[in-house]
Amino acid sequence: MARSLKPKHPKHPGARRKDPATTKTERKLRSAGTGHGLPTRAEILEFIASSPTPVGKREIARAFKVSPADRVALKGLIKEIQRGGLAERGPGRRFAPLHSLPEVVVAEVTDLDEDSLPVLRPLALGEDEPLPAIHLHERKGEAALGLGERALLRLRRREDGGYDASLIRKLERQAETVLGVFRAGRDGGGTVNPAEHSRRREAYKVQAGESLGAQDGELVVGHPLPLPRLGLPHIQVTERLGRPDDPRAISMVAIHSQGIPVGFPAAALAEAERARPVELGERTDLRSYPLVTIDGADARDFDDAVFAEPDTQVEGGWHLLVAIADVAWYVRPGSALDRAAEERGNSVYFPDRVVPMLPEALSNELCSLKPQVERACMAIHIYLDSDGQIRRHRVVRGLMRSAARLTYEQVQAAIDGQPDDTTRPLVDKVLKPLYGAYQSLDKARVKRGTLDLDLPEQRVRIAADGTVAGVERRERLDSHKLIEEFMIAANVAAAETLEKLQQPCMYRVHDRPDPLKVQSLSEVLDSLEVPGLRLAKGQVIQPKMFNRVLGAVAGRPEAPMVSELVLRSQAQAIYSPDNLGHFGLALQRYAHFTSPIRRYADLLVHRALIRGLSLGDGALPEVSMEEFSEKGLHLSRTERRAAAAERQAIDRYMVCYLASRVGAEFGARVNGVTRFGLFVTLDENGADGLVPIGTLPHDYYHHDEQRHRLVGQRSGRIFNLGDRVQVRLVEADPISGKLLFHLLWDADDEAERGPVRRSSIRNLVGARKQPSRKPKGIPKRGGNRPKKSGHR
């Protein structure tokens, strides 16, 4: 991956060279007789590389049994290793192996972060290697990089292990379409200004006759044409989406900006239309079980049904039945339907529409577990003990009939004593046993200590005319948690079954947090001085540690900030055939089995179960681990793509909803601190926006990245992650989906604070002592000075 940038040895090939593992410091120490017993540079580097966590001087000294008399010499040797760029120095003066990149690399924009800045992956890196932090410095007038674009970059390594990058030149664009606003010209053509935030500085020329009749100010989709020798790149309009401020166009903007496939190939649609309901045949008959589906009120595809009853063989035990739509029966490996589903990876959900993974003939019909209709299913019988632990389980391929289609609100109201006509006959025989089994599973969840981050979710209500009727926080009921626990139990049972059968399994992996992130979190928590908030150093990282921290700040002003920091310290969940466990759920093995209508990973798990248990057609074909790993990487990317599109759509709906309230004031919370300002979340509706640093109270602000805050150099004013603030909405841009706020602050209050000494500011931001700027060779005052030459 990395290549050495050292110059070749200047002497001829036969010249004698010194041992590269022996530094000048080592030779000097050994010649002085003090180096006996010290480890070599190579030994120290090997120790750092073999350690699972960063190490400090104390651990190195203890590992090599360095005597107190040699500690100073060891410190000099470690400094030499650091100066030579052979190890990374992180927080707390601890070292980790160096993973350097070449000075010049080719990188591709694989994603955009929360600030719409490009996430760059050097092509020299393998797909499974960690992504380095690369910050691209854009020069004035330089076009920004968009998703899928590649560029030649010059890198400069920072002390924190990241890289600063400057653009050498762009390489051939990978995007196939451009989404933007059409501006009509005089000649019948015009220009298209891209709507994507990362490409707002570009423009495309549209020739007369290639605009598809687009009107000035319309959102359009265009196909780039071969580049002309001079002038702007050309584009041909292929689709008109309407006005940028029309809420009905918002989802289409997100779909096109993320490159999500919309239409299905004709062959896939034909396969879906030819599908027919299944008969019992050799399937297990589950039609006597009163299975029910419990989903949101706006759900259209019902892919899971549940049932519970007391286990008569074990006191306090439960028998669960989780039935899932048998998508594998209809979507066979290698078919046109299969290729289309794999390309999408998952369904994408917007407030006004769904982009399904499967055609509606399957997703909303034959694979949807509608009430009182016979449907093919894959089902798992799960048997729990009195503590909610899974004793045994059994997978079957069956035929079921749903007893009722229920909503979360219906079920919760019925359990709370307010049943309606649908739920009244189900309360005693169906719903109460479900809640009994849920309480047992919840007991097991608490005991194993899952990460308990209860994050609010926004819901956009769309009126009949397509406008935004309102934005609200989704209420989290026990009925939601019930279904979650049933699905988790089924997912665990599926993964355990595949392991026992020695079949390939597409695990849902959530790795342990990066120790460096946990250490940074620990240092921030220590600075808050809240009782019980410390993270003990040296212990094995477990979800229970974070739960204790969250419990210590519950109800305190610091709670939102701490929750945000805990969330950011976590690794990202991915799909992989290599089982690393699921840290957040505190589970040794976990796979997605319960949503094959909307997730291709679940379909792979179904196929593996069918093959391992010899359950008939639709089994997983022979596949190499390398190919299976590639599928996992692809599905992880499509999941991130869907999440980005859904987030963009919500942001744009928020802009439309708040566009009429420019000038209004809101209470908010700081949810992000960057070098260019504060990101805030409104209390009223959860909308996110930026407070530019230039609009903060007049001062020069230092960005303390480690403690997530801005510190005013003159006033000492501090803006922390999680702070409560008052803001005024000054701009709502429906094209970019961005909200701009100004902070409301009291100038009189700032005047009363008075100036803060510069040394205090250095203490606040943890600044290091700066080296003298005096150039070498200039003597101190009073010493011998060179004579003046007489020439200017």
VOGU-3710 file (C-alpha; in Angstrom, 3 decimals, decimal comma):
1> marslkpkhp> 0,000/0,000/0,000  2,623/2,499/1,123  5,953/3,097/-0,540  9,068/4,573/0,955  9,761/8,168/0,004  13,413/8,041/1,180  16,041/8,824/-1,499  18,252/6,022/-2,663  21,627/5,601/-1,007  23,993/8,163/-2,599
11> khpgarrkdp> 26,969/5,839/-2,628  27,703/3,143/-5,171  25,911/-0,238/-4,744  28,930/-1,817/-3,143  29,293/0,830/-0,451  29,013/-0,379/3,114  25,785/0,682/4,865  24,994/0,992/8,537  22,448/-1,276/10,155  19,058/0,415/9,453
21> attkterklr> 17,715/-0,883/12,758  20,363/1,064/14,661  19,817/4,801/14,960  22,329/7,496/15,773  20,793/7,767/19,254  21,233/4,032/19,872  24,851/4,052/18,704  25,640/7,045/20,917  23,998/5,444/23,954  25,765/2,139/23,437
31> sagtghglpt> 29,143/3,764/22,912  28,629/5,622/26,183  27,862/2,384/27,971  24,302/3,354/28,903  22,503/1,434/26,177  22,861/-2,020/27,711  19,397/-3,475/28,326  17,569/-1,035/26,056  15,351/-2,500/23,316  16,248/-1,740/19,711
41> raeilefias> 14,126/0,478/17,518  12,886/-2,589/15,616  11,858/-4,283/18,874  9,902/-1,226/20,015  8,145/-0,939/16,664  7,273/-4,642/16,744  5,823/-4,232/20,246  3,720/-1,225/19,165  2,454/-3,093/16,097  1,488/-6,212/18,087
51> sptpvgkrei> -0,423/-4,291/20,766  -4,234/-4,217/20,245  -4,350/-0,680/21,719  -1,963/2,309/21,622  0,890/2,105/24,128  2,901/4,663/26,078  6,439/4,884/27,441  5,402/3,149/30,666  4,091/0,053/28,870  7,220/-0,110/26,678
61> arafkvspad> 9,508/0,171/29,700  7,566/-2,523/31,569  7,520/-4,890/28,573  11,312/-4,726/28,075  12,158/-4,417/31,806  14,040/-1,165/31,294  15,777/-0,087/34,501  15,049/3,352/36,025  18,560/4,458/35,086  17,804/3,858/31,401
71> rvalkglike> 14,351/5,523/31,326  15,772/8,838/30,040  17,609/7,009/27,271  14,406/5,133/26,375  12,535/8,436/26,148  15,124/9,726/23,651  14,799/6,569/21,597  10,993/6,891/21,484  11,312/10,533/20,403  13,628/9,452/17,596
81> iqrgglaerg> 11,027/6,906/16,429  8,365/9,610/16,444  10,520/12,145/14,593  11,319/9,515/11,991  7,616/9,063/11,285  7,686/5,365/12,212  4,749/5,448/14,638  1,697/7,623/15,214  1,446/9,618/18,406  -2,142/9,917/19,600
91> pgrrfaplhs> -3,897/11,316/22,674  -2,182/10,805/26,010  1,303/10,485/24,405  0,492/6,958/23,268  1,758/5,350/20,080  0,161/3,185/17,398  1,583/1,637/14,189  1,998/4,071/11,324  -0,005/3,410/8,180  1,347/5,991/5,767
101> lpevvvaevt> 0,085/6,822/2,302  2,301/7,979/-0,565  2,738/11,699/-1,076  0,687/11,592/-4,305  -2,393/9,350/-4,580  -5,447/8,785/-6,734  -8,593/8,968/-4,596  -12,308/8,537/-5,252  -15,211/10,316/-3,553  -17,195/7,441/-2,037
111> dldedslpvl> -19,551/9,430/0,181  -20,342/12,860/1,601  -20,149/13,462/5,340  -22,723/15,310/7,466  -21,139/18,621/6,408  -21,417/17,672/2,693  -17,625/17,429/2,457  -16,217/14,644/0,261  -15,176/11,360/1,898  -12,092/10,259/-0,038
121> rplalgedep> -10,794/6,689/-0,423  -7,307/6,276/-1,911  -7,507/3,597/-4,601  -4,301/2,064/-3,181  -6,255/0,986/-0,098  -8,047/-2,347/0,060  -11,793/-2,335/0,626  -11,392/-3,786/4,114  -8,704/-1,322/5,234  -9,691/1,574/7,516
131> lpaihlherk> -10,424/4,838/5,758  -7,934/7,616/6,646  -9,182/11,105/7,464  -8,360/13,218/4,395  -9,310/16,898/4,400  -9,308/18,405/0,905  -8,377/22,096/0,838  -10,280/23,719/-2,026  -8,742/26,716/-3,682  -10,860/29,710/-4,680
141> geaalglger> -12,547/29,115/-8,012  -11,737/25,403/-7,943  -14,649/23,053/-8,729  -15,581/20,773/-5,845  -15,410/16,991/-6,191  -18,702/15,113/-6,495  -19,752/11,553/-5,677  -17,971/8,980/-7,817  -15,335/11,419/-9,058  -11,639/10,618/-8,963
151> allrlrrred> -8,750/13,015/-8,541  -4,987/13,105/-8,230  -4,124/14,492/-4,779  -0,991/15,610/-2,982  -1,056/14,587/0,706  0,595/16,077/3,769  0,362/14,077/6,980  -0,912/15,823/10,116  0,165/15,102/13,675  -3,255/13,596/14,470
161> ggydaslirk> -2,702/10,873/11,861  -4,974/12,414/9,213  -3,983/14,083/5,956  -4,349/17,516/4,388  -4,834/17,181/0,628  -4,473/19,576/-2,284  -5,934/18,888/-5,711  -3,434/18,299/-8,517  -6,074/17,579/-11,154  -9,440/15,917/-11,602
171> lerqaetvlg> -9,638/12,625/-13,434  -12,459/11,348/-15,620  -15,883/11,826/-14,013  -17,659/8,627/-13,013  -21,189/10,025/-12,652  -23,609/9,137/-15,460  -26,244/11,802/-14,779  -26,399/15,306/-13,359  -29,265/16,781/-11,356  -29,581/20,557/-11,430
181> vfragrdggg> -31,541/23,736/-12,027  -32,082/24,760/-15,641  -31,478/28,397/-16,592  -32,881/29,331/-19,985  -30,706/31,196/-22,493  -31,604/33,410/-25,442  -30,787/30,842/-28,113  -33,273/28,196/-26,944  -30,657/26,423/-24,884  -29,293/27,373/-21,477
191> tvnpaehsrr> -27,249/26,077/-18,581  -27,719/23,587/-15,763  -26,354/24,401/-12,307  -25,956/21,157/-10,288  -28,173/20,918/-7,207  -25,768/18,663/-5,314  -24,017/20,629/-2,600  -20,592/19,257/-3,514  -20,917/20,386/-7,162  -22,591/23,777/-6,834
201> reaykvqage> -19,643/25,627/-8,415  -19,959/23,796/-11,738  -22,225/24,569/-14,673  -23,177/22,669/-17,816  -24,082/24,085/-21,209  -27,354/22,952/-22,850  -27,558/23,394/-26,627  -30,754/24,473/-28,361  -32,988/21,458/-28,916  -31,449/19,471/-26,027
211> slgaqdgelv> -33,421/21,033/-23,159  -36,531/18,781/-23,472  -38,629/21,963/-23,228  -37,477/22,721/-19,673  -38,612/26,041/-18,237  -36,333/28,501/-16,487  -35,807/27,483/-12,855  -36,937/23,852/-13,272  -35,119/20,894/-11,755  -33,839/18,628/-14,521
221> vghplplprl> -31,810/15,467/-14,945  -29,227/15,460/-17,705  -26,719/13,176/-19,364  -23,199/14,635/-19,833  -22,019/14,763/-23,437  -18,412/14,470/-24,682  -16,371/17,407/-23,411  -15,822/20,269/-25,896  -12,331/21,583/-26,454  -13,245/24,966/-24,978
231> glphiqvter> -15,921/26,353/-22,658  -18,349/24,654/-20,321  -19,029/20,889/-20,446  -22,232/20,024/-22,319  -25,297/18,186/-21,069  -28,508/16,879/-22,614  -31,669/17,128/-20,480  -33,322/13,707/-20,146  -35,955/14,335/-17,453  -37,878/17,285/-15,974
241> lgrpddprai> -38,728/17,137/-12,268  -40,593/20,418/-11,715  -39,847/23,435/-9,538  -37,136/23,089/-6,839  -39,530/24,321/-4,140  -42,245/21,796/-5,084  -42,395/19,175/-2,273  -43,429/16,531/-4,785  -39,986/16,781/-6,430  -37,994/16,410/-3,206
251> smvaihsqgi> -37,786/12,611/-3,174  -36,796/12,534/-6,848  -33,964/14,966/-6,113  -32,610/12,648/-3,401  -33,043/9,579/-5,622  -31,121/11,098/-8,523  -28,415/12,713/-6,399  -27,543/9,325/-4,858  -27,880/7,359/-8,089  -30,590/5,022/-6,777
261> pvgfpaaala> -32,127/2,801/-9,501  -35,853/3,480/-9,936  -37,289/1,529/-12,856  -37,076/-2,265/-13,138  -35,858/-4,064/-16,281  -38,654/-5,473/-18,414  -37,450/-9,036/-17,765  -37,665/-8,544/-13,991  -41,172/-7,088/-14,230  -42,258/-10,001/-16,418
271> eaerarpvel> -40,945/-12,523/-13,874  -42,827/-10,779/-11,074  -46,063/-10,757/-13,083  -45,785/-14,488/-13,813  -45,471/-15,376/-10,111  -48,394/-17,228/-8,526  -49,407/-18,154/-4,941  -47,910/-21,373/-3,575  -49,720/-24,477/-2,362  -48,983/-26,437/0,804
281> gertdlrsyp> -47,115/-29,314/-0,850  -44,181/-30,329/1,375  -44,332/-27,108/3,385  -45,128/-27,082/7,106  -48,750/-26,061/7,703  -48,793/-23,012/9,999  -52,296/-21,826/9,134  -53,703/-22,813/12,544  -51,458/-20,348/14,396  -53,099/-16,895/14,928
291> lvtidgadar> -50,089/-14,994/13,587  -50,466/-11,193/13,358  -48,461/-8,470/11,622  -47,656/-5,296/13,582  -46,328/-2,372/11,509  -46,584/1,374/11,090  -49,856/2,865/9,925  -48,294/3,859/6,586  -46,646/0,463/5,877  -47,483/-1,237/2,580
301> dfddavfaep> -45,338/-4,376/2,700  -45,823/-6,766/5,629  -42,908/-9,170/5,765  -43,043/-10,448/9,375  -45,764/-11,998/11,553  -45,517/-13,078/15,201  -47,168/-15,415/17,688  -46,410/-16,385/21,312  -47,762/-18,823/23,882  -46,554/-20,161/27,262
311> dtqveggwhl> -44,225/-23,154/27,008  -45,953/-25,941/28,949  -42,706/-27,890/29,315  -40,758/-25,133/31,124  -42,142/-23,088/33,998  -42,107/-19,410/33,009  -40,910/-20,289/29,514  -42,325/-19,175/26,173  -42,777/-20,558/22,679  -42,392/-17,902/19,951
321> lvaiadvawy> -43,148/-18,233/16,271  -41,715/-15,650/13,874  -42,863/-16,085/10,265  -41,170/-14,181/7,419  -42,213/-13,827/3,779  -40,612/-16,531/1,598  -39,028/-14,216/-0,977  -36,496/-16,882/-1,981  -39,320/-18,919/-3,561  -40,091/-16,119/-6,029
331> vrpgsaldra> -36,625/-14,556/-6,508  -34,320/-17,299/-7,738  -30,512/-16,896/-7,840  -29,252/-15,504/-11,151  -32,696/-14,456/-12,419  -33,530/-10,982/-13,743  -35,395/-10,298/-10,488  -32,358/-11,373/-8,484  -29,960/-9,144/-10,436  -32,256/-6,129/-10,035
341> aeergnsvyf> -32,722/-6,765/-6,297  -29,000/-7,182/-5,691  -28,207/-3,976/-7,587  -30,594/-2,025/-5,315  -29,496/-3,829/-2,168  -32,459/-2,545/-0,194  -35,659/-0,536/-0,421  -35,466/3,219/0,184  -38,234/4,957/2,142  -39,273/8,580/1,702
351> pdrvvpmlpe> -42,179/10,490/3,287  -44,146/10,435/0,029  -42,985/7,265/-1,714  -40,951/4,064/-1,564  -38,311/2,907/-4,025  -38,763/-0,874/-3,512  -36,112/-3,544/-3,861  -38,696/-5,769/-5,580  -41,514/-4,928/-8,029  -44,866/-4,167/-6,390
361> alsnelcslk> -46,366/-7,398/-7,740  -44,171/-9,108/-5,135  -43,392/-6,510/-2,459  -46,993/-5,356/-1,991  -48,787/-8,536/-3,090  -47,497/-12,130/-3,182  -44,688/-11,586/-0,634  -46,756/-9,347/1,645  -48,328/-11,195/4,597  -51,806/-9,719/4,167
371> pqveracmai> -54,563/-10,753/6,601  -56,722/-13,793/5,843  -54,635/-14,715/2,790  -52,420/-17,805/2,457  -48,779/-16,873/2,033  -45,487/-18,765/1,665  -43,123/-18,176/4,592  -39,878/-19,103/6,286  -40,510/-19,471/10,017  -38,544/-20,048/13,213
381> hiyldsdgqi> -39,910/-21,712/16,349  -38,032/-20,274/19,348  -38,246/-21,660/22,889  -37,268/-19,403/25,817  -36,579/-20,160/29,462  -37,968/-18,040/32,303  -35,054/-15,571/31,978  -35,629/-14,966/28,280  -32,642/-17,034/27,127  -33,069/-19,076/23,935
391> rrhrvvrglm> -33,088/-22,792/24,816  -33,585/-24,154/21,313  -34,992/-23,193/17,928  -36,152/-24,820/14,705  -36,434/-23,401/11,157  -39,250/-24,520/8,822  -40,547/-23,562/5,386  -44,282/-23,151/5,712  -47,641/-21,835/4,598  -49,375/-19,327/6,902
401> rsaarltyeq> -52,472/-17,142/7,124  -52,254/-13,855/9,034  -55,088/-13,362/11,533  -54,920/-9,549/11,484  -52,941/-6,567/10,212  -52,322/-4,344/13,253  -50,522/-1,054/13,851  -48,214/-0,210/16,745  -50,714/2,323/18,078  -53,595/-0,176/17,894
411> vqaaidgqpd> -51,711/-2,829/19,822  -50,498/-0,436/22,518  -53,985/1,022/22,977  -55,463/-2,466/23,327  -52,933/-3,477/26,000  -53,561/-0,176/27,804  -57,266/-1,029/28,026  -58,636/0,712/24,925  -59,156/-1,998/22,285  -61,027/-1,356/19,041
421> dttrplvdkv> -63,208/-3,737/17,034  -60,153/-5,397/15,445  -58,059/-5,900/18,591  -60,818/-6,681/21,127  -61,111/-10,411/20,243  -57,289/-10,722/20,134  -56,344/-9,172/23,490  -56,399/-12,255/25,717  -55,375/-15,043/23,321  -52,898/-13,181/21,095
431> lkplygayqs> -51,715/-9,798/22,400  -51,192/-10,524/26,107  -49,022/-13,604/25,394  -46,973/-11,475/22,981  -46,314/-8,936/25,745  -45,504/-11,722/28,201  -42,857/-13,113/25,881  -41,557/-9,582/25,212  -41,060/-8,948/28,925  -39,031/-12,148/29,127
441> ldkarvkrgt> -36,850/-11,127/26,165  -36,419/-7,648/27,614  -35,159/-9,180/30,856  -32,464/-11,006/28,875  -31,601/-7,816/26,981  -31,028/-5,864/30,194  -28,942/-8,687/31,644  -26,526/-8,875/28,722  -26,220/-5,063/28,702  -27,038/-3,873/25,183
451> ldldlpeqrv> -26,127/-0,318/24,239  -29,156/1,751/25,209  -29,095/4,780/22,877  -32,681/5,952/22,469  -32,374/8,300/19,490  -35,384/10,368/18,378  -36,761/9,787/14,880  -38,482/12,421/12,767  -41,689/11,833/10,826  -42,773/14,141/8,001
461> riaadgtvag> -46,523/14,217/7,367  -47,468/14,876/3,744  -50,800/16,464/2,839  -52,945/15,297/-0,088  -51,577/18,091/-2,327  -47,999/17,005/-1,676  -47,128/19,804/0,731  -45,677/19,254/4,185  -48,511/19,119/6,721  -46,208/18,871/9,725
471> verrerldsh> -43,050/17,426/11,239  -43,152/15,429/14,451  -41,069/13,077/16,566  -42,078/9,421/16,278  -43,383/8,096/19,562  -41,577/4,979/20,771  -44,052/2,538/22,327  -43,665/-0,847/23,992  -45,272/-2,332/20,882  -42,277/-1,075/18,857
481> klieefmiaa> -39,868/-2,670/21,339  -41,862/-5,929/21,288  -41,390/-6,376/17,546  -37,723/-5,370/17,799  -37,013/-8,026/20,438  -38,876/-10,728/18,491  -36,908/-9,873/15,341  -33,588/-9,886/17,229  -34,369/-13,330/18,645  -35,185/-14,654/15,159
491> nvaaaetlek> -32,013/-13,113/13,701  -29,877/-14,748/16,388  -31,571/-18,110/15,808  -30,931/-17,867/12,049  -27,231/-17,094/12,561  -26,824/-19,946/15,065  -28,540/-22,367/12,692  -26,228/-21,472/9,804  -23,154/-21,837/12,015  -24,319/-25,266/13,146
501> lqqpcmyrvh> -24,953/-26,288/9,532  -21,559/-24,826/8,473  -23,247/-22,766/5,772  -22,149/-19,314/4,528  -23,780/-16,588/6,622  -24,022/-12,881/5,801  -23,567/-11,575/9,329  -24,677/-8,176/10,503  -21,417/-7,048/12,099  -21,001/-4,225/14,603
511> drpdplkvqs> -17,368/-4,104/15,687  -16,021/-2,728/18,957  -15,339/1,027/19,033  -11,920/2,290/18,027  -9,830/2,517/21,236  -8,548/5,941/20,168  -12,126/7,224/19,898  -12,959/5,767/23,292  -9,867/7,398/24,775  -10,865/10,762/23,292
521> lsevldslev> -14,374/10,295/24,702  -12,894/9,463/28,102  -10,825/12,661/28,126  -13,890/14,772/27,309  -15,914/13,038/30,031  -13,122/13,652/32,564  -13,251/17,376/31,793  -17,001/17,541/32,603  -16,423/16,615/36,270  -19,776/14,832/36,644
531> pglrlakgqv> -19,916/12,086/39,348  -19,873/8,587/37,899  -18,946/9,785/34,411  -15,411/8,413/34,197  -14,509/5,542/31,895  -12,086/3,264/33,703  -8,890/2,837/31,688  -7,523/-0,555/30,734  -10,768/-2,509/30,959  -12,366/-4,445/28,103
541> iqpkmfnrvl> -14,748/-2,159/26,207  -18,363/-3,292/26,695  -21,761/-1,674/26,012  -22,411/-1,593/29,772  -19,630/1,001/30,134  -21,464/3,428/27,877  -24,804/2,701/29,556  -23,301/3,678/32,913  -22,095/6,937/31,395  -25,517/7,657/29,866
551> gavagrpeap> -27,190/6,883/33,188  -24,845/9,250/35,054  -25,935/12,247/32,940  -29,622/11,355/32,598  -31,654/14,480/33,293  -28,581/16,742/33,381  -27,764/19,555/30,905  -24,794/17,527/29,656  -26,988/14,563/28,615  -27,495/15,497/24,922
561> mvselvlrsq> -23,787/16,174/24,424  -22,731/12,905/26,075  -25,274/10,900/24,029  -23,926/12,490/20,848  -20,327/11,699/21,807  -21,138/8,099/22,712  -22,891/7,658/19,353  -19,928/9,099/17,444  -17,490/6,807/19,227  -19,227/3,693/17,853
571> aqaiyspdnl> -18,158/1,726/14,805  -20,442/1,501/11,774  -22,434/-1,709/11,333  -21,742/-3,573/8,089  -22,522/-6,847/6,299  -19,757/-9,442/6,235  -19,324/-13,246/6,079  -16,688/-12,852/8,818  -18,326/-12,921/12,243  -17,060/-10,153/14,518
581> ghfglalqry> -20,163/-10,154/16,699  -22,587/-7,315/17,309  -21,188/-4,940/19,924  -24,278/-2,738/20,286  -26,602/-5,689/20,934  -23,965/-7,523/23,011  -24,374/-10,637/20,861  -21,736/-13,115/19,694  -23,486/-13,772/16,389  -26,178/-11,897/14,509
591> ahftspirry> -27,626/-11,909/10,991  -30,535/-10,192/9,254  -33,300/-12,702/8,517  -36,566/-10,838/9,083  -36,949/-8,410/6,129  -36,183/-10,104/2,786  -38,732/-7,915/0,956  -36,618/-4,834/1,586  -33,070/-6,144/2,309  -31,068/-8,376/-0,012
601> adllvhrali> -28,840/-9,530/2,883  -31,880/-11,218/4,466  -32,588/-13,018/1,188  -29,040/-14,440/1,222  -29,606/-15,754/4,751  -32,899/-17,394/3,665  -31,168/-19,079/0,735  -28,377/-20,404/2,956  -30,951/-21,865/5,379  -32,831/-23,487/2,508
611> rglslgdgal> -29,618/-25,103/1,265  -28,414/-26,209/4,691  -31,773/-27,700/5,713  -32,660/-29,078/2,228  -35,938/-27,150/2,133  -36,450/-27,128/-1,638  -35,982/-24,656/-4,477  -34,346/-21,242/-4,217  -31,264/-22,364/-2,266  -27,981/-20,471/-2,190
621> pevsmeefse> -25,693/-21,654/-5,026  -22,041/-22,502/-4,445  -20,181/-19,268/-3,765  -16,577/-18,478/-2,858  -15,814/-16,558/0,327  -14,202/-13,840/-1,783  -17,402/-13,409/-3,806  -19,515/-13,492/-0,640  -17,304/-10,802/0,913  -17,773/-8,640/-2,182
631> kglhlsrter> -21,540/-8,972/-1,793  -21,248/-7,819/1,814  -19,257/-4,739/0,800  -21,779/-3,928/-1,930  -24,745/-4,263/0,456  -23,026/-2,073/3,039  -22,578/0,614/0,363  -26,187/0,457/-0,838  -27,341/0,731/2,777  -25,266/3,907/3,256
641> raaaaerqai> -26,562/5,216/-0,069  -30,178/4,692/1,015  -29,552/6,330/4,396  -27,975/9,356/2,701  -30,923/9,708/0,303  -33,475/9,415/3,093  -31,569/11,991/5,174  -31,336/14,394/2,218  -35,070/14,108/1,566  -35,924/14,816/5,212
651> drymvcylas> -33,593/17,840/5,148  -35,254/19,233/2,019  -38,748/18,658/3,409  -37,645/20,560/6,498  -36,498/23,448/4,297  -39,869/23,586/2,519  -41,666/23,401/5,847  -39,625/26,261/7,350  -39,270/28,431/4,236  -42,232/30,589/5,296
661> rvgaefgarv> -40,683/31,169/8,744  -37,455/32,909/7,738  -36,753/35,453/10,468  -38,347/33,344/13,216  -36,456/32,493/16,406  -36,001/28,975/17,752  -34,535/27,149/20,716  -31,857/24,713/19,589  -29,037/22,428/20,666  -25,506/22,314/19,227
671> ngvtrfglfv> -25,106/18,907/17,541  -21,799/19,514/15,793  -18,752/21,748/16,187  -16,466/22,386/13,205  -13,768/24,833/12,239  -16,297/26,792/10,163  -19,196/27,002/12,613  -21,828/25,219/14,668  -24,448/22,723/13,528  -27,667/23,030/15,513
681> tldengadgl> -30,851/20,967/15,892  -34,126/22,793/16,524  -36,094/21,717/19,604  -39,421/22,242/17,855  -39,070/19,810/14,962  -35,543/18,375/14,867  -34,455/20,359/11,785  -30,680/20,714/11,363  -28,806/23,757/10,110  -25,543/25,686/10,227
691> vpigtlphdy> -24,514/28,737/12,251  -21,456/30,063/10,313  -18,483/30,958/12,467  -18,472/34,470/11,001  -21,848/35,180/12,612  -20,770/34,234/16,154  -20,051/37,004/18,694  -17,118/39,070/17,413  -13,918/37,195/18,254  -11,330/34,809/16,860
701> yhhdeqrhrl> -12,374/31,229/17,640  -10,071/28,263/18,188  -11,496/24,874/17,205  -10,771/22,368/19,987  -11,429/19,218/17,942  -10,718/16,803/20,784  -13,233/18,400/23,165  -15,754/19,334/20,437  -15,907/23,063/21,120  -15,025/26,540/19,851
711> vgqrsgrifn> -13,178/28,883/22,223  -13,097/32,668/21,753  -9,557/34,035/21,933  -10,492/37,463/23,343  -13,662/36,801/25,299  -13,085/33,211/26,419  -16,603/32,394/25,257  -17,003/28,622/24,733  -19,474/26,825/22,470  -19,674/23,128/23,391
721> lgdrvqvrlv> -21,316/20,191/21,690  -24,738/19,848/23,357  -25,077/23,522/24,419  -28,515/25,118/24,427  -28,709/28,182/22,146  -31,236/30,569/20,626  -31,042/31,041/16,859  -32,789/32,983/14,100  -33,516/31,390/10,711  -31,987/33,595/7,994
731> eadpisgkll> -32,020/31,330/4,917  -33,876/28,238/3,669  -32,488/26,956/0,356  -34,751/24,300/-1,228  -32,167/23,455/-3,909  -29,376/22,459/-1,566  -31,684/21,486/1,317  -29,687/23,674/3,723  -30,878/25,875/6,582  -28,775/28,827/7,714
741> fhllwdadde> -29,099/30,332/11,196  -27,612/33,219/13,142  -26,939/32,925/16,827  -28,854/35,252/19,151  -26,481/36,627/21,777  -26,355/39,463/24,263  -23,598/41,976/23,475  -23,924/43,544/26,932  -23,268/40,145/28,524  -20,104/39,745/26,469
751> aergpvrrss> -18,882/43,216/27,471  -19,281/42,329/31,143  -17,072/39,253/30,731  -14,057/41,358/29,788  -10,954/40,148/27,951  -9,289/36,840/28,780  -5,510/36,449/28,980  -3,982/34,717/25,962  -2,294/32,118/28,185  -5,728/31,150/29,523
761> irnlvgarkq> -6,961/30,565/25,987  -4,068/28,182/25,367  -5,094/26,261/28,456  -8,737/26,151/27,311  -7,978/24,693/23,883  -4,996/22,600/24,971  -2,639/24,423/22,598  0,976/23,298/22,478  3,891/25,621/23,026  4,782/27,099/19,643
771> psrkpkgipk> 8,413/26,964/18,497  10,335/30,186/18,078  9,838/31,777/14,662  13,322/33,326/14,708  15,335/31,876/11,820  18,494/29,949/12,525  21,760/31,822/12,376  20,501/35,100/13,870  22,405/35,752/17,117  20,817/36,875/20,353
781> rggnrpkksg> 20,637/40,572/21,185  24,012/41,889/22,330  26,023/39,262/20,457  28,199/39,666/17,386  26,144/40,906/14,441  27,036/40,799/10,764  28,081/44,080/9,212  25,607/46,000/7,088  26,344/45,605/3,423  25,223/49,046/2,345
791> hr> 22,867/47,526/-0,213  19,157/47,181/0,305
//
